[in-house]
Amino acid sequence: MVFKRRDRRTFYQVVGHFFYPRGGWTRAFHYVRHRLHRLPGSPEFIARGIWCGVFTTFTPYYTMHFVIAAVLARLSSGNILAALLATFFGNPLTYLPIGIISLKTGHFLLGTEFHEREHQSLAAKFANAGADLWHNFWSIFVDQSADWASLKIFYDEVFFPYMIGGIIPGIITATIAYYLSVPVIRAYQKRRSNRVQKKIARARAKAIKQAARVAASDKSEL
């Protein structure tokens, strides 16, 4: 195939590059920023997409961030591609603080608290909820009863507080990203437009000079 990698990566390399890209997160950040700057549309149109993408990273729907960001961008008349690129605000380096802030805010707003029972840390609740899902899936095919206890604990103490608590910090962070993006994108587009105009002017001047040279050559031959 034309676009197939020549050097196939191992499973561990794929996982490693997910958590730390080959060029580092700094290079990945500059790539996303470069792509955002080159998007068509007004600065406000692109920034609305950025708002949607950043806000989406504060939701607990990890496997659906692209879908949610695209839907929000469509509803808010924002740039969908900008929204998809802005979801990279959420990455393995930022998900931990985002999760902690969202959980704490959610429990505060709901008047609840996270109960860290014995063998029931946050990671254990994720693991137990996943085990319940797997067990309940197989119970459809075998003679076993479904067990929703761990999933209920996960929903009550993690998922629902995260979903509620991510709204306020998500709006604040996304709004900051919006107002920071608009002047940066506007300045970049203006500078890029000036470069294009200068390039067109140089091309026209070169064409006029070439035409004058040809005309003078034809005149001398006569």
VENDAFEN-V913445 format. One record per residue. N is the residue number from 1. RES is the residue in one small letter. PSI is psi in degrees with one decimal (NA if undefined). BURIAL is # if it has 24 or more other C-alpha atoms within 12 Angstrom, else .. D_LAST is the distance of its C-alpha to the last C-alpha in Angstrom with 1 decimal. Layout:
BEGIN
n=N res=RES psi=PSI burial=BURIAL d_last=D_LAST
n=N res=RES psi=PSI burial=BURIAL d_last=D_LAST
END
This chain:
BEGIN
n=1 res=m psi=150.2 burial=. d_last=59.7
n=2 res=v psi=-42.5 burial=. d_last=56.3
n=3 res=f psi=14.2 burial=. d_last=57.5
n=4 res=k psi=140.0 burial=. d_last=60.9
n=5 res=r psi=138.7 burial=. d_last=61.7
n=6 res=r psi=-39.7 burial=. d_last=61.8
n=7 res=d psi=98.8 burial=. d_last=64.6
n=8 res=r psi=131.0 burial=. d_last=67.2
n=9 res=r psi=145.6 burial=. d_last=69.1
n=10 res=t psi=168.6 burial=. d_last=72.9
n=11 res=f psi=-41.8 burial=. d_last=74.9
n=12 res=y psi=-32.6 burial=. d_last=75.8
n=13 res=q psi=-39.3 burial=. d_last=72.1
n=14 res=v psi=-46.3 burial=. d_last=71.3
n=15 res=v psi=-43.1 burial=. d_last=74.2
n=16 res=g psi=-40.2 burial=. d_last=73.3
n=17 res=h psi=-24.2 burial=. d_last=69.6
n=18 res=f psi=-44.6 burial=. d_last=70.9
n=19 res=f psi=-27.6 burial=. d_last=73.0
n=20 res=y psi=100.0 burial=. d_last=70.5
n=21 res=p psi=158.0 burial=. d_last=66.9
n=22 res=r psi=-41.2 burial=. d_last=65.3
n=23 res=g psi=4.0 burial=. d_last=63.1
n=24 res=g psi=161.0 burial=. d_last=65.9
n=25 res=w psi=-25.0 burial=. d_last=66.5
n=26 res=t psi=-44.4 burial=. d_last=64.1
n=27 res=r psi=-40.3 burial=. d_last=61.2
n=28 res=a psi=-40.3 burial=. d_last=62.3
n=29 res=f psi=-44.1 burial=. d_last=62.5
n=30 res=h psi=-34.5 burial=. d_last=59.0
n=31 res=y psi=-47.0 burial=. d_last=57.7
n=32 res=v psi=-41.9 burial=# d_last=59.5
n=33 res=r psi=-41.8 burial=# d_last=58.2
n=34 res=h psi=-42.6 burial=. d_last=54.6
n=35 res=r psi=-38.5 burial=. d_last=54.9
n=36 res=l psi=-40.0 burial=# d_last=56.5
n=37 res=h psi=-28.1 burial=# d_last=53.6
n=38 res=r psi=4.0 burial=# d_last=51.0
n=39 res=l psi=144.3 burial=# d_last=52.8
n=40 res=p psi=156.0 burial=. d_last=51.2
n=41 res=g psi=169.9 burial=. d_last=52.9
n=42 res=s psi=158.4 burial=# d_last=54.2
n=43 res=p psi=-38.0 burial=# d_last=56.3
n=44 res=e psi=-38.8 burial=# d_last=59.4
n=45 res=f psi=-44.2 burial=# d_last=58.8
n=46 res=i psi=-41.6 burial=# d_last=58.5
n=47 res=a psi=-32.1 burial=# d_last=61.4
n=48 res=r psi=-37.3 burial=# d_last=63.7
n=49 res=g psi=-41.0 burial=# d_last=63.1
n=50 res=i psi=-42.1 burial=# d_last=64.0
n=51 res=w psi=-46.4 burial=# d_last=67.1
n=52 res=c psi=-41.4 burial=# d_last=68.2
n=53 res=g psi=-43.5 burial=# d_last=67.7
n=54 res=v psi=-43.1 burial=# d_last=69.5
n=55 res=f psi=-38.7 burial=# d_last=72.4
n=56 res=t psi=-31.5 burial=# d_last=72.8
n=57 res=t psi=-12.7 burial=# d_last=73.6
n=58 res=f psi=7.6 burial=# d_last=76.8
n=59 res=t psi=152.5 burial=# d_last=78.1
n=60 res=p psi=8.6 burial=# d_last=80.4
n=61 res=y psi=71.0 burial=. d_last=78.5
n=62 res=y psi=-38.4 burial=. d_last=76.8
n=63 res=t psi=-2.1 burial=. d_last=75.7
n=64 res=m psi=18.4 burial=. d_last=74.2
n=65 res=h psi=-41.9 burial=# d_last=72.1
n=66 res=f psi=-44.6 burial=# d_last=68.8
n=67 res=v psi=-47.6 burial=. d_last=70.2
n=68 res=i psi=-43.5 burial=# d_last=71.9
n=69 res=a psi=-41.4 burial=# d_last=68.8
n=70 res=a psi=-41.9 burial=# d_last=66.6
n=71 res=v psi=-45.4 burial=. d_last=69.1
n=72 res=l psi=-40.2 burial=# d_last=69.5
n=73 res=a psi=-38.7 burial=# d_last=65.7
n=74 res=r psi=-41.9 burial=. d_last=65.4
n=75 res=l psi=-32.4 burial=. d_last=68.3
n=76 res=s psi=8.8 burial=. d_last=66.9
n=77 res=s psi=45.7 burial=# d_last=63.3
n=78 res=g psi=169.2 burial=# d_last=62.2
n=79 res=n psi=119.5 burial=# d_last=59.7
n=80 res=i psi=-41.3 burial=# d_last=61.6
n=81 res=l psi=-37.6 burial=# d_last=59.6
n=82 res=a psi=-38.6 burial=# d_last=60.3
n=83 res=a psi=-42.4 burial=# d_last=63.9
n=84 res=l psi=-42.7 burial=# d_last=64.1
n=85 res=l psi=-36.2 burial=# d_last=62.5
n=86 res=a psi=-17.4 burial=# d_last=64.8
n=87 res=t psi=-15.3 burial=# d_last=67.8
n=88 res=f psi=-4.4 burial=# d_last=67.1
n=89 res=f psi=-32.5 burial=# d_last=68.8
n=90 res=g psi=116.3 burial=# d_last=71.8
n=91 res=n psi=173.3 burial=# d_last=72.1
n=92 res=p psi=-19.1 burial=. d_last=74.9
n=93 res=l psi=-23.3 burial=. d_last=74.6
n=94 res=t psi=-15.7 burial=. d_last=75.1
n=95 res=y psi=-34.2 burial=# d_last=77.2
n=96 res=l psi=-54.5 burial=. d_last=80.4
n=97 res=p psi=-35.2 burial=. d_last=80.1
n=98 res=i psi=-44.7 burial=# d_last=78.9
n=99 res=g psi=-42.8 burial=# d_last=81.9
n=100 res=i psi=-46.3 burial=. d_last=84.4
n=101 res=i psi=-44.3 burial=# d_last=83.1
n=102 res=s psi=-42.4 burial=# d_last=83.1
n=103 res=l psi=-47.4 burial=# d_last=86.6
n=104 res=k psi=-41.3 burial=# d_last=88.2
n=105 res=t psi=-41.4 burial=# d_last=86.7
n=106 res=g psi=-46.2 burial=# d_last=87.8
n=107 res=h psi=-34.5 burial=# d_last=91.4
n=108 res=f psi=-45.0 burial=. d_last=91.5
n=109 res=l psi=-35.0 burial=. d_last=90.4
n=110 res=l psi=-9.8 burial=. d_last=92.7
n=111 res=g psi=27.0 burial=. d_last=95.6
n=112 res=t psi=-175.9 burial=. d_last=96.0
n=113 res=e psi=156.9 burial=. d_last=95.7
n=114 res=f psi=120.0 burial=# d_last=94.7
n=115 res=h psi=109.1 burial=. d_last=97.8
n=116 res=e psi=82.6 burial=. d_last=97.4
n=117 res=r psi=177.8 burial=. d_last=100.4
n=118 res=e psi=129.8 burial=. d_last=101.5
n=119 res=h psi=24.7 burial=. d_last=98.9
n=120 res=q psi=50.4 burial=. d_last=96.9
n=121 res=s psi=177.1 burial=. d_last=94.1
n=122 res=l psi=-45.2 burial=# d_last=90.7
n=123 res=a psi=-39.1 burial=. d_last=89.4
n=124 res=a psi=-35.4 burial=. d_last=92.7
n=125 res=k psi=-36.7 burial=# d_last=92.3
n=126 res=f psi=-47.1 burial=. d_last=88.8
n=127 res=a psi=-43.6 burial=. d_last=90.3
n=128 res=n psi=-36.9 burial=# d_last=93.3
n=129 res=a psi=-41.3 burial=# d_last=91.3
n=130 res=g psi=-39.1 burial=. d_last=89.1
n=131 res=a psi=-39.3 burial=. d_last=92.2
n=132 res=d psi=-42.8 burial=# d_last=93.7
n=133 res=l psi=-44.8 burial=. d_last=90.5
n=134 res=w psi=-44.0 burial=. d_last=90.6
n=135 res=h psi=-43.6 burial=. d_last=94.4
n=136 res=n psi=-31.0 burial=. d_last=94.1
n=137 res=f psi=-46.2 burial=. d_last=91.4
n=138 res=w psi=-22.5 burial=. d_last=93.5
n=139 res=s psi=-17.1 burial=. d_last=96.6
n=140 res=i psi=-33.7 burial=. d_last=95.0
n=141 res=f psi=-17.1 burial=. d_last=95.4
n=142 res=v psi=169.2 burial=. d_last=98.6
n=143 res=d psi=72.1 burial=. d_last=102.0
n=144 res=q psi=153.6 burial=. d_last=101.5
n=145 res=s psi=145.3 burial=. d_last=101.5
n=146 res=a psi=148.7 burial=. d_last=98.5
n=147 res=d psi=117.7 burial=. d_last=98.9
n=148 res=w psi=11.2 burial=. d_last=96.9
n=149 res=a psi=-51.7 burial=. d_last=98.8
n=150 res=s psi=-34.7 burial=# d_last=96.1
n=151 res=l psi=-36.4 burial=# d_last=93.3
n=152 res=k psi=-42.8 burial=. d_last=95.3
n=153 res=i psi=-43.8 burial=# d_last=95.7
n=154 res=f psi=-43.6 burial=# d_last=92.0
n=155 res=y psi=-45.0 burial=# d_last=91.0
n=156 res=d psi=-37.7 burial=# d_last=93.5
n=157 res=e psi=-13.9 burial=# d_last=92.9
n=158 res=v psi=-64.1 burial=# d_last=89.3
n=159 res=f psi=-53.5 burial=# d_last=87.0
n=160 res=f psi=-47.0 burial=# d_last=88.1
n=161 res=p psi=-37.7 burial=# d_last=88.3
n=162 res=y psi=-45.2 burial=# d_last=84.9
n=163 res=m psi=-43.7 burial=# d_last=83.4
n=164 res=i psi=-43.0 burial=# d_last=84.9
n=165 res=g psi=-20.4 burial=# d_last=84.4
n=166 res=g psi=-11.4 burial=# d_last=80.7
n=167 res=i psi=-52.7 burial=# d_last=79.8
n=168 res=i psi=-54.3 burial=# d_last=80.2
n=169 res=p psi=-30.0 burial=# d_last=78.6
n=170 res=g psi=-44.4 burial=# d_last=75.9
n=171 res=i psi=-43.4 burial=# d_last=75.0
n=172 res=i psi=-49.8 burial=. d_last=75.1
n=173 res=t psi=-42.6 burial=# d_last=73.0
n=174 res=a psi=-37.0 burial=# d_last=70.5
n=175 res=t psi=-39.3 burial=# d_last=70.2
n=176 res=i psi=-44.7 burial=. d_last=69.5
n=177 res=a psi=-37.3 burial=# d_last=66.9
n=178 res=y psi=-52.6 burial=# d_last=65.3
n=179 res=y psi=-22.9 burial=. d_last=65.1
n=180 res=l psi=-31.8 burial=. d_last=63.8
n=181 res=s psi=-39.2 burial=# d_last=61.1
n=182 res=v psi=-55.1 burial=# d_last=59.6
n=183 res=p psi=-33.5 burial=. d_last=58.3
n=184 res=v psi=-46.4 burial=# d_last=57.2
n=185 res=i psi=-40.2 burial=# d_last=55.2
n=186 res=r psi=-44.0 burial=# d_last=53.7
n=187 res=a psi=-40.2 burial=. d_last=52.6
n=188 res=y psi=-45.0 burial=# d_last=51.2
n=189 res=q psi=-38.0 burial=# d_last=49.3
n=190 res=k psi=-44.4 burial=. d_last=47.9
n=191 res=r psi=-40.4 burial=. d_last=46.7
n=192 res=r psi=-40.2 burial=. d_last=45.2
n=193 res=s psi=-40.3 burial=. d_last=43.4
n=194 res=n psi=-39.2 burial=. d_last=42.0
n=195 res=r psi=-40.9 burial=. d_last=40.8
n=196 res=v psi=-42.2 burial=. d_last=39.1
n=197 res=q psi=-40.4 burial=. d_last=37.5
n=198 res=k psi=-39.0 burial=. d_last=36.2
n=199 res=k psi=-40.0 burial=. d_last=34.8
n=200 res=i psi=-41.4 burial=. d_last=33.0
n=201 res=a psi=-41.2 burial=. d_last=31.6
n=202 res=r psi=-39.2 burial=. d_last=30.3
n=203 res=a psi=-40.5 burial=. d_last=28.8
n=204 res=r psi=-43.9 burial=. d_last=27.0
n=205 res=a psi=-39.4 burial=. d_last=25.8
n=206 res=k psi=-39.7 burial=. d_last=24.5
n=207 res=a psi=-40.9 burial=. d_last=22.8
n=208 res=i psi=-43.2 burial=. d_last=21.2
n=209 res=k psi=-41.2 burial=. d_last=20.1
n=210 res=q psi=-40.7 burial=. d_last=18.7
n=211 res=a psi=-40.3 burial=. d_last=16.8
n=212 res=a psi=-38.8 burial=. d_last=15.4
n=213 res=r psi=-41.3 burial=. d_last=14.5
n=214 res=v psi=-41.2 burial=. d_last=12.6
n=215 res=a psi=-41.2 burial=. d_last=10.8
n=216 res=a psi=-36.3 burial=. d_last=10.0
n=217 res=s psi=-40.8 burial=. d_last=8.9
n=218 res=d psi=-37.8 burial=. d_last=6.5
n=219 res=k psi=-38.9 burial=. d_last=5.2
n=220 res=s psi=-32.0 burial=. d_last=5.4
n=221 res=e psi=-31.0 burial=. d_last=3.8
n=222 res=l psi=NA burial=. d_last=0.0
END
